[in-house]
Amino acid sequence: MNNMGIEIIDLKTDKKKEKIIKIIEWDDKTATKNEHEHFMIKEILEQPEIIKKASLQDNEKLMKMAIGILRSKQVIITACGSSRYAALIGRYLFSKIGEKFCDVVMSSEFGYFGESIDKNTLIIAVSQSGETADVLEGLKQAKENGAEIYSIVNVADSTIARMSDEVLYLNCGPEIGIAATKSFLAQIIIFYVLAFAMDNKIEYANKKLMKISDLIKNDIADTIKTTKKIAKATKEQRDFFYIGRGINFAVASEGALKLKELSYIHAEGMPAGELKHGTIALIEDKSPVVAINPNDYTYLETLSNAEETKSRGAQIIGISDKESNVYDHHIKIAKVDEIFYPIMCIIPEQLLAYYLALECGKNPDRPRNLAKSVTVK
Ligand code: M6R
């Protein structure tokens, strides 16, 4: 019997087993829908608070990990699905803020790069559940090859967390919706603080993130209204194209994934510059093109790519702080420092996917064929 009064018995041998019981600080409020129709909308709306919670990490640990990343000869981030798109955003942040190049390898392909992983490699695993089979498999192999493992996970004491030399937790509470929403945003926030730690600017990052959290909170009601309208206007369309350049390409990819998994509408996320190399052939009258187009270093070029599709009949949904007559629908975001725009674009994408799922008569909490944690290869 342990000090919680719990006894664990092995049913095969009938013998008592000694187990260390850990208490996870998740309250039951976070695991119920409360007044919301779906877990997904509840979790989307929690995000202004999640920004604050995820950004508050142990600064000493952050610095230690930032130094570890900067000193590593080779840094590879590995993840699946939405976590991989968070990793891609992280990759740009490491380069832009920490001036550190790293690569992102999707976990299901990671094993095929085994020969180039050694003791000079630092692997960063990103996973909400901490149990995704493909990620675990890759980590096992990397460990055998002598690599060091850092991870960014939500579920405390999960297998990935236990396998890691250093762990940062998302602090976003249980995510019940199958679609990653708040965990995705929390992963990104961790990449921000880690990248700013590389530049010795954790305090600066925290201050900025607090302000961003307030801006999002103020705008969320308007974003709901706009995305509901756009969902109504586009619900008959069967192919959506999400475009963005630079860091916004990763944001576009996540938007497309959300739409696919919730409404079963085909969607592609791609670097805007790649359109003309093939995909533009698919643009027809009224094809929705979602341009992730904040007023940053990618603005003009993305706008011009959106215009190219418009001239072939596309309807443009612009996610931007800047108005443009290229947009048939405009989801307005608040103006922030350039580097923080990805955070502003994510909630509009999630809401658009949520309302499109409802318009298509799908239950966003129960997408077909999907499991919250993919524990098989
Ligand atoms: O638990 P993980 O973050 O490792 O899960 C990875 C993917 O299975 C997950 O992100 C999946 O793509 C979500 N359903 C996306 O919304």
Residues whose N, C-alpha, C, O or C-beta is under 5 A from the ligand:
A	BS01	M6R	C80 G81 S82 S83 V126 S127 Q128 S129 G130 T132 I178 A179 A180 K372 V374
